[in-house]
Amino acid sequence: MADFGKILLLLGGVLVVAGLVFMLLGRSGIPIGRLPGDVVYRGKNTTFYFPLATSILISVVLSLLLYFLGRFRR
C-alpha cells in the first residue's frame, strides 16, 4: 500500500507541473489549444471542443523527449 501512495504523490506532482507549464504557455502567447486543426463547434446551447492538432503536437514532443532520454540513459 505504501508503493501505491508514492505513485499517487508522483502523479500529483506531475499534474501540478503540467498545469503550471500550460498556464505559462497560455500567458506567453503560444496558441496551445487554439491551433489550426483543433475542432470547435458552437451550437445554440452547447459547445464541443476537441483539440486534435494540439494533442498531436504534444504527443510528438513527448515522444521525442522520451526517445532522447532513453538514448542518453544507455
Backbone torsions as a table, in degrees:
resi	resn	phi	psi	omega
1	MET	NA	-29.9	179.3
2	ALA	-66.0	-35.6	178.3
3	ASP	-64.9	-38.4	178.8
4	PHE	-64.1	-39.0	177.2
5	GLY	-63.5	-40.3	178.2
6	LYS	-64.7	-40.0	178.7
7	ILE	-64.2	-42.1	178.9
8	LEU	-64.0	-39.8	177.2
9	LEU	-65.4	-40.8	178.2
10	LEU	-63.5	-46.0	178.7
11	LEU	-63.4	-38.1	176.6
12	GLY	-63.3	-42.0	177.8
13	GLY	-64.5	-39.5	178.1
14	VAL	-64.9	-40.6	178.6
15	LEU	-65.3	-38.4	177.9
16	VAL	-64.2	-45.6	179.7
17	VAL	-63.9	-43.2	178.5
18	ALA	-62.5	-40.5	177.6
19	GLY	-62.6	-41.7	178.1
20	LEU	-64.8	-40.6	179.0
21	VAL	-62.8	-45.1	-180.0
22	PHE	-66.9	-34.2	176.2
23	MET	-64.9	-43.4	179.4
24	LEU	-67.6	-38.6	177.0
25	LEU	-64.8	-36.1	178.7
26	GLY	-66.7	-33.7	-179.6
27	ARG	-84.4	-16.5	-176.0
28	SER	-85.3	-8.0	178.2
29	GLY	95.1	-1.8	175.6
30	ILE	-75.3	126.2	-171.3
31	PRO	-80.1	48.8	176.0
32	ILE	-66.2	124.5	-177.9
33	GLY	96.7	-8.0	178.3
34	ARG	-131.3	33.2	-178.5
35	LEU	-78.8	155.3	171.5
36	PRO	-62.4	130.1	-176.3
37	GLY	109.7	-13.7	172.9
38	ASP	-78.2	130.4	-174.7
39	VAL	-91.5	124.5	175.7
40	VAL	-131.6	123.8	175.5
41	TYR	-121.6	122.0	178.5
42	ARG	-113.7	111.7	176.5
43	GLY	-96.1	-166.9	179.7
44	LYS	-67.2	-45.6	-176.0
45	ASN	-119.6	0.5	-176.3
46	THR	-134.3	157.7	172.0
47	THR	-134.3	129.1	177.4
48	PHE	-116.2	127.4	-178.3
49	TYR	-129.5	124.8	176.8
50	PHE	-131.6	107.6	-175.9
51	PRO	-80.8	72.6	-176.1
52	LEU	-65.2	-52.6	-178.1
53	ALA	-65.7	-38.4	178.2
54	THR	-64.6	-40.7	178.6
55	SER	-63.3	-42.4	179.1
56	ILE	-65.4	-43.0	179.3
57	LEU	-62.1	-45.9	179.0
58	ILE	-64.6	-38.1	178.5
59	SER	-63.6	-43.7	179.7
60	VAL	-65.1	-44.3	-179.4
61	VAL	-63.5	-46.2	178.9
62	LEU	-65.9	-37.2	177.8
63	SER	-63.4	-44.4	178.1
64	LEU	-64.9	-42.1	179.1
65	LEU	-61.2	-47.0	179.7
66	LEU	-68.6	-32.8	176.4
67	TYR	-63.2	-48.1	-179.1
68	PHE	-68.4	-35.5	175.6
69	LEU	-64.2	-38.5	177.8
70	GLY	-67.6	-36.1	179.0
71	ARG	-69.4	-38.4	-179.3
72	PHE	-77.3	-19.2	-177.6
73	ARG	-74.4	-26.2	-177.9
74	ARG	-72.3	NA	NA
